[in-house]
Amino acid sequence: MDVKEAVERAYREGRALLAVNMVNLETAQGVVWGAERVGRPIILMVSHNAARYGGLEELYAIGRSLGRKANVPVYLHYDHAEGLDDLEAAYALGFDSAMLEVEDEAEVEAARRVAGSRALEVELEVVGKGERRETVRALGELARLAALSGADWLVVNLGTQHKALEPHRLNLKRLEELRSLGRPLVLHGGSSAHLEDLREAVRRGVAKVNVATAGFHAFTEGVRERVGEGLDPRVYLGEGRERLTRWVAAFYGSLP
């Protein structure tokens, strides 16, 4: 089963796949091992910032290597492609899916051509604050752009924030309207989603939940606790990995 089929199946059954960002070997292992503990498929995400840090090819190789050994399906997703060239590079390398924020109709249609038959995630609404503007579109405009792009998954704004840990209540009333779009919805900024609301959102059509900050927080807490114990990075990185493994298992296990 490829990732498109896995997310579509989760959507039909009122469940979600967890997608967690990784930046190096230890974070990738923590994510995959956590998914193995609960026996659920996992999406390893590489962002454009992570690619700048660790190398897109290198991180892809780590993810694929872990996926071959894992006892659960492991899918690789390129998150926040910065343009069509970026999107094309990820697909050419072998990523199972990729995401692009689209600005106009021409880019929407071009993204589908680049993706071909591979899973395409289109960010039609932007969540969060700071450098990235926050957007919410009318339902009719969302439907029009979704149809133009032929996107497999749609990113919508339900009230979460990027790079935040404090819980935010989700706009479940709006989610009921968005279900009319008729395709799997993606929640960005999952670290800030109120857990009770998130569970309900999954039952109502959110079939992919993206998380970065909460996972990084768990990993970093482990590193901080052990970093003063000698010079061997395996000690503190190993503790970070174990904390992330436990966090993924606990969080994923709490979702439908």
C-alpha beads as a LAMMPS data file, in Angstrom:
LAMMPS data file: protein, C-alpha beads

256 atoms
255 bonds

1 atom types
1 bond types

-500.0 500.0 xlo xhi
-500.0 500.0 ylo yhi
-500.0 500.0 zlo zhi

Masses

1 110.0

Atoms # bond

1 1 1 0.000 0.000 0.000
2 1 1 1.480 3.370 -0.978
3 1 1 1.106 6.508 1.125
4 1 1 -1.748 7.862 -0.971
5 1 1 -3.746 4.699 -0.368
6 1 1 -2.815 4.652 3.330
7 1 1 -4.027 8.205 3.945
8 1 1 -7.171 7.665 1.867
9 1 1 -7.979 4.552 3.868
10 1 1 -7.435 6.390 7.150
11 1 1 -9.713 9.177 5.895
12 1 1 -12.519 6.753 5.084
13 1 1 -12.194 5.055 8.479
14 1 1 -11.992 8.215 10.609
15 1 1 -8.364 7.705 11.517
16 1 1 -5.124 9.595 10.844
17 1 1 -1.504 8.928 9.993
18 1 1 1.027 10.757 12.102
19 1 1 3.733 12.691 10.252
20 1 1 6.764 13.766 12.280
21 1 1 9.754 15.856 11.241
22 1 1 13.271 14.452 11.398
23 1 1 16.596 16.256 11.047
24 1 1 19.220 13.540 11.585
25 1 1 19.684 9.827 12.230
26 1 1 18.630 9.899 15.875
27 1 1 15.425 11.858 15.314
28 1 1 14.510 9.586 12.400
29 1 1 15.097 6.494 14.518
30 1 1 13.059 7.914 17.369
31 1 1 10.091 8.552 15.091
32 1 1 10.188 5.135 13.434
33 1 1 10.803 3.232 16.654
34 1 1 7.911 5.050 18.334
35 1 1 5.575 4.039 15.516
36 1 1 6.777 0.452 15.813
37 1 1 5.864 0.430 19.506
38 1 1 2.221 1.137 18.662
39 1 1 2.237 -0.860 15.406
40 1 1 1.069 1.958 13.145
41 1 1 2.406 3.312 9.831
42 1 1 4.396 6.521 10.074
43 1 1 5.285 9.408 7.790
44 1 1 8.821 10.741 8.204
45 1 1 8.961 14.369 7.136
46 1 1 11.934 16.330 5.843
47 1 1 11.407 20.079 5.668
48 1 1 13.271 22.448 3.378
49 1 1 15.103 23.762 6.464
50 1 1 16.162 20.245 7.452
51 1 1 17.351 19.647 3.904
52 1 1 19.564 22.727 4.149
53 1 1 20.954 21.446 7.435
54 1 1 21.515 17.768 6.737
55 1 1 21.199 17.433 2.968
56 1 1 18.104 16.251 1.146
57 1 1 19.761 13.148 -0.303
58 1 1 21.364 12.233 3.013
59 1 1 18.129 12.513 4.983
60 1 1 16.252 10.624 2.287
61 1 1 18.813 7.808 2.506
62 1 1 18.428 7.630 6.291
63 1 1 14.658 7.432 6.013
64 1 1 14.682 4.764 3.340
65 1 1 17.220 2.667 5.233
66 1 1 15.096 2.737 8.383
67 1 1 11.970 1.992 6.382
68 1 1 13.474 -1.156 4.904
69 1 1 14.148 -2.528 8.392
70 1 1 10.979 -1.344 10.134
71 1 1 8.096 -3.649 10.963
72 1 1 5.577 -0.908 10.085
73 1 1 5.211 1.021 6.805
74 1 1 7.467 4.092 6.733
75 1 1 6.684 6.801 4.179
76 1 1 8.887 9.777 3.309
77 1 1 7.334 13.211 2.845
78 1 1 9.039 16.410 1.724
79 1 1 7.433 19.258 3.644
80 1 1 7.173 22.904 2.588
81 1 1 8.768 22.774 -0.825
82 1 1 9.751 26.337 -1.702
83 1 1 8.779 26.126 -5.348
84 1 1 8.129 23.820 -8.259
85 1 1 11.849 23.069 -8.753
86 1 1 12.092 22.072 -5.098
87 1 1 9.021 19.890 -5.471
88 1 1 10.383 18.215 -8.567
89 1 1 13.737 17.500 -6.900
90 1 1 12.036 15.694 -4.023
91 1 1 9.944 13.508 -6.301
92 1 1 12.935 12.756 -8.523
93 1 1 14.852 11.558 -5.481
94 1 1 12.049 9.184 -4.522
95 1 1 9.965 10.863 -1.815
96 1 1 6.532 9.252 -1.499
97 1 1 4.758 12.575 -1.152
98 1 1 5.509 16.281 -1.044
99 1 1 3.801 19.498 -0.039
100 1 1 3.713 22.910 -1.702
101 1 1 2.105 26.161 -0.633
102 1 1 0.433 27.572 -3.715
103 1 1 -0.021 31.251 -4.530
104 1 1 -1.968 31.350 -7.802
105 1 1 -3.896 29.181 -10.233
106 1 1 -0.954 28.622 -12.562
107 1 1 1.164 27.239 -9.727
108 1 1 -1.726 25.085 -8.521
109 1 1 -2.051 23.361 -11.890
110 1 1 1.725 23.095 -12.380
111 1 1 2.121 21.334 -9.029
112 1 1 -0.109 18.501 -10.191
113 1 1 1.852 18.118 -13.406
114 1 1 5.093 17.863 -11.441
115 1 1 3.627 15.331 -8.994
116 1 1 2.224 13.070 -11.678
117 1 1 0.677 10.048 -9.984
118 1 1 2.521 10.627 -6.711
119 1 1 0.839 11.983 -3.591
120 1 1 0.569 15.776 -3.620
121 1 1 -0.245 17.871 -0.573
122 1 1 -1.295 21.450 -1.272
123 1 1 -1.306 24.115 1.419
124 1 1 -4.332 26.187 0.505
125 1 1 -4.469 27.871 3.909
126 1 1 -1.465 28.863 5.996
127 1 1 -1.419 28.331 9.753
128 1 1 0.674 30.125 12.349
129 1 1 2.037 33.586 12.822
130 1 1 5.369 35.389 12.675
131 1 1 7.136 35.468 9.330
132 1 1 4.464 33.398 7.595
133 1 1 1.180 35.163 6.942
134 1 1 -1.909 33.349 8.164
135 1 1 -4.646 32.705 5.617
136 1 1 -8.200 31.445 5.616
137 1 1 -10.116 31.068 2.350
138 1 1 -13.808 30.928 1.593
139 1 1 -15.144 27.438 1.061
140 1 1 -15.931 28.109 -2.592
141 1 1 -12.394 29.285 -3.306
142 1 1 -10.950 26.278 -1.522
143 1 1 -13.096 23.958 -3.606
144 1 1 -12.056 25.683 -6.835
145 1 1 -8.333 25.538 -6.050
146 1 1 -8.584 21.958 -4.838
147 1 1 -10.201 20.944 -8.104
148 1 1 -7.587 22.801 -10.160
149 1 1 -4.673 21.204 -8.334
150 1 1 -6.100 17.704 -8.180
151 1 1 -4.395 17.620 -4.783
152 1 1 -4.613 14.363 -2.882
153 1 1 -4.436 16.094 0.503
154 1 1 -5.442 19.631 1.488
155 1 1 -3.871 21.705 4.257
156 1 1 -6.469 23.837 6.019
157 1 1 -6.325 26.270 8.915
158 1 1 -8.248 25.071 11.959
159 1 1 -6.562 27.367 14.493
160 1 1 -3.199 25.737 15.223
161 1 1 0.166 27.485 15.234
162 1 1 3.574 26.456 13.996
163 1 1 6.395 26.185 16.552
164 1 1 4.014 26.301 19.513
165 1 1 3.343 23.873 22.350
166 1 1 0.485 25.566 24.203
167 1 1 -2.829 23.884 23.315
168 1 1 -5.182 25.699 20.936
169 1 1 -8.840 24.798 20.510
170 1 1 -9.672 23.773 16.962
171 1 1 -12.439 25.212 14.828
172 1 1 -14.505 22.052 14.591
173 1 1 -17.552 23.921 13.308
174 1 1 -15.599 25.046 10.252
175 1 1 -14.236 21.539 9.828
176 1 1 -17.775 20.295 9.279
177 1 1 -18.030 22.671 6.295
178 1 1 -14.623 21.629 4.961
179 1 1 -15.709 18.000 4.801
180 1 1 -17.647 18.944 1.678
181 1 1 -14.285 19.221 -0.131
182 1 1 -14.372 15.447 -0.242
183 1 1 -10.718 14.613 0.270
184 1 1 -8.295 14.006 3.163
185 1 1 -7.415 17.075 5.184
186 1 1 -4.022 17.775 6.756
187 1 1 -3.456 19.554 10.046
188 1 1 -0.197 21.489 10.277
189 1 1 1.063 22.650 13.670
190 1 1 -0.191 19.542 15.406
191 1 1 1.994 20.241 18.432
192 1 1 -0.379 23.068 19.377
193 1 1 -3.656 21.207 18.852
194 1 1 -5.833 20.574 21.887
195 1 1 -5.786 16.781 22.144
196 1 1 -9.524 16.317 22.671
197 1 1 -10.260 18.547 19.673
198 1 1 -7.610 16.786 17.611
199 1 1 -9.208 13.408 18.193
200 1 1 -12.548 14.786 17.062
201 1 1 -10.950 16.465 14.041
202 1 1 -9.507 13.121 12.970
203 1 1 -12.937 11.541 13.144
204 1 1 -14.234 14.379 10.927
205 1 1 -11.734 14.156 8.089
206 1 1 -8.237 15.133 9.233
207 1 1 -6.309 12.117 7.963
208 1 1 -2.722 13.381 8.345
209 1 1 -1.426 15.151 11.448
210 1 1 1.887 16.987 11.130
211 1 1 4.049 17.425 14.230
212 1 1 7.520 18.879 14.653
213 1 1 7.863 21.064 17.754
214 1 1 6.542 18.580 20.329
215 1 1 8.840 15.883 19.001
216 1 1 11.841 18.203 19.011
217 1 1 10.939 19.234 22.560
218 1 1 10.934 15.621 23.758
219 1 1 14.248 14.933 22.035
220 1 1 15.907 18.073 23.396
221 1 1 14.756 17.417 26.944
222 1 1 16.542 14.081 26.837
223 1 1 19.708 15.650 25.462
224 1 1 19.700 18.379 28.120
225 1 1 19.428 15.816 30.896
226 1 1 22.481 13.839 29.772
227 1 1 24.692 16.282 27.870
228 1 1 26.982 16.943 30.819
229 1 1 27.897 13.292 31.272
230 1 1 31.237 13.034 29.517
231 1 1 32.123 13.613 25.884
232 1 1 30.419 10.700 24.130
233 1 1 27.557 12.067 21.990
234 1 1 25.964 8.619 21.956
235 1 1 25.026 9.169 25.596
236 1 1 23.014 12.359 25.180
237 1 1 21.798 11.741 21.635
238 1 1 20.703 8.261 22.675
239 1 1 18.671 9.693 25.533
240 1 1 17.094 12.223 23.163
241 1 1 16.208 9.403 20.787
242 1 1 14.596 7.361 23.539
243 1 1 12.534 10.344 24.745
244 1 1 11.324 10.969 21.197
245 1 1 10.496 7.272 20.764
246 1 1 8.358 7.336 23.900
247 1 1 6.671 10.576 22.907
248 1 1 5.746 9.320 19.414
249 1 1 4.339 6.096 20.845
250 1 1 2.273 7.941 23.447
251 1 1 0.977 10.662 21.132
252 1 1 0.230 8.365 18.222
253 1 1 -1.411 5.872 20.514
254 1 1 -3.808 8.593 21.692
255 1 1 -5.134 9.270 18.170
256 1 1 -7.934 7.376 16.438

Bonds

1 1 1 2
2 1 2 3
3 1 3 4
4 1 4 5
5 1 5 6
6 1 6 7
7 1 7 8
8 1 8 9
9 1 9 10
10 1 10 11
11 1 11 12
12 1 12 13
13 1 13 14
14 1 14 15
15 1 15 16
16 1 16 17
17 1 17 18
18 1 18 19
19 1 19 20
20 1 20 21
21 1 21 22
22 1 22 23
23 1 23 24
24 1 24 25
25 1 25 26
26 1 26 27
27 1 27 28
28 1 28 29
29 1 29 30
30 1 30 31
31 1 31 32
32 1 32 33
33 1 33 34
34 1 34 35
35 1 35 36
36 1 36 37
37 1 37 38
38 1 38 39
39 1 39 40
40 1 40 41
41 1 41 42
42 1 42 43
43 1 43 44
44 1 44 45
45 1 45 46
46 1 46 47
47 1 47 48
48 1 48 49
49 1 49 50
50 1 50 51
51 1 51 52
52 1 52 53
53 1 53 54
54 1 54 55
55 1 55 56
56 1 56 57
57 1 57 58
58 1 58 59
59 1 59 60
60 1 60 61
61 1 61 62
62 1 62 63
63 1 63 64
64 1 64 65
65 1 65 66
66 1 66 67
67 1 67 68
68 1 68 69
69 1 69 70
70 1 70 71
71 1 71 72
72 1 72 73
73 1 73 74
74 1 74 75
75 1 75 76
76 1 76 77
77 1 77 78
78 1 78 79
79 1 79 80
80 1 80 81
81 1 81 82
82 1 82 83
83 1 83 84
84 1 84 85
85 1 85 86
86 1 86 87
87 1 87 88
88 1 88 89
89 1 89 90
90 1 90 91
91 1 91 92
92 1 92 93
93 1 93 94
94 1 94 95
95 1 95 96
96 1 96 97
97 1 97 98
98 1 98 99
99 1 99 100
100 1 100 101
101 1 101 102
102 1 102 103
103 1 103 104
104 1 104 105
105 1 105 106
106 1 106 107
107 1 107 108
108 1 108 109
109 1 109 110
110 1 110 111
111 1 111 112
112 1 112 113
113 1 113 114
114 1 114 115
115 1 115 116
116 1 116 117
117 1 117 118
118 1 118 119
119 1 119 120
120 1 120 121
121 1 121 122
122 1 122 123
123 1 123 124
124 1 124 125
125 1 125 126
126 1 126 127
127 1 127 128
128 1 128 129
129 1 129 130
130 1 130 131
131 1 131 132
132 1 132 133
133 1 133 134
134 1 134 135
135 1 135 136
136 1 136 137
137 1 137 138
138 1 138 139
139 1 139 140
140 1 140 141
141 1 141 142
142 1 142 143
143 1 143 144
144 1 144 145
145 1 145 146
146 1 146 147
147 1 147 148
148 1 148 149
149 1 149 150
150 1 150 151
151 1 151 152
152 1 152 153
153 1 153 154
154 1 154 155
155 1 155 156
156 1 156 157
157 1 157 158
158 1 158 159
159 1 159 160
160 1 160 161
161 1 161 162
162 1 162 163
163 1 163 164
164 1 164 165
165 1 165 166
166 1 166 167
167 1 167 168
168 1 168 169
169 1 169 170
170 1 170 171
171 1 171 172
172 1 172 173
173 1 173 174
174 1 174 175
175 1 175 176
176 1 176 177
177 1 177 178
178 1 178 179
179 1 179 180
180 1 180 181
181 1 181 182
182 1 182 183
183 1 183 184
184 1 184 185
185 1 185 186
186 1 186 187
187 1 187 188
188 1 188 189
189 1 189 190
190 1 190 191
191 1 191 192
192 1 192 193
193 1 193 194
194 1 194 195
195 1 195 196
196 1 196 197
197 1 197 198
198 1 198 199
199 1 199 200
200 1 200 201
201 1 201 202
202 1 202 203
203 1 203 204
204 1 204 205
205 1 205 206
206 1 206 207
207 1 207 208
208 1 208 209
209 1 209 210
210 1 210 211
211 1 211 212
212 1 212 213
213 1 213 214
214 1 214 215
215 1 215 216
216 1 216 217
217 1 217 218
218 1 218 219
219 1 219 220
220 1 220 221
221 1 221 222
222 1 222 223
223 1 223 224
224 1 224 225
225 1 225 226
226 1 226 227
227 1 227 228
228 1 228 229
229 1 229 230
230 1 230 231
231 1 231 232
232 1 232 233
233 1 233 234
234 1 234 235
235 1 235 236
236 1 236 237
237 1 237 238
238 1 238 239
239 1 239 240
240 1 240 241
241 1 241 242
242 1 242 243
243 1 243 244
244 1 244 245
245 1 245 246
246 1 246 247
247 1 247 248
248 1 248 249
249 1 249 250
250 1 250 251
251 1 251 252
252 1 252 253
253 1 253 254
254 1 254 255
255 1 255 256
